[in-house]
Amino acid sequence: FLLVTMAEAVGESLRPHLAQMFALLQALLADPASAAVCSFAVQALSALLGLVERKEEVALLRATLPGVMRVVERFLQAGEEAAAQRAMEFFDDLAEAEVRLPVADVEAQVTLFLRIAANEQLLAHTRCSALFFIQWVADCKPAVLRRSPALLERCVAVICGQIMVRALLSDGHGRGGGGDGDDDDNDDDDDDDDDDEWEPSLFAARVVDSLSSSLPSEKVCPLVLAVVRDCVTPAEAPRALTPPT
């Protein structure tokens, strides 16, 4: 907690000590005894991102990224999704900091977030947070996907096949059940609207839109059509192609 406070309050004064700070935080990220220590280490790293400018500082930061990803996975495996979501916000802060990272680093992050987005056992908010990061990559770092056809194929398979098509073929088109809803109270309608705000299939559709806008259509469309063909039987095709109401 003290490191977080110092980084937020007097970050620039810590610049001469960045090497020691990053080394310490890297060690704290691997603390097997305290999840709280790991969480505060991630927060401290976020607070230090504004100081990362030179090549050697980027190298220091890069050394901590695998540790942050392991912290996210550790929280998810422990069922601590609120803590995992806070740790995932580090990557949003990293994106806003516009630190130039090698393609391999971004690929590793996308791979992690795809696993999170595809996990139906997780909360919708957690999965949507993962999809939000993938959308940022599609919008701002499309070269990462352009240079890695296998990663792009995996993105489309997860986003279209495991999230969008499955939601469209489920009861209520993935929005939480069927029924005519004529007898629902207004309060229930308001709750449904709140749920829709964090509906993975909606976020997935935005990712597909970003992929289609940022990458050549000949790279995206065949992958999408292939996923739909593999996921949908002829009898289900009309339903899958009908937008939810």
Salt bridges, closest charged atoms under 4 A:
GLU12 OE2 - ARG15 NE 2.89
GLU53 OE2 - ARG15 NH2 3.96
GLU56 OE2 - ARG54 NE 3.26
GLU57 OE2 - ARG15 NH1 3.07
GLU57 OE2 - ARG54 NH2 2.87
GLU73 OE2 - ARG115 NH2 2.54
ASP105 OD2 - ARG62 NE 2.57
GLU120 OE2 - ARG166 NH1 2.85
ASP196 OD2 - ARG175 NH1 3.21
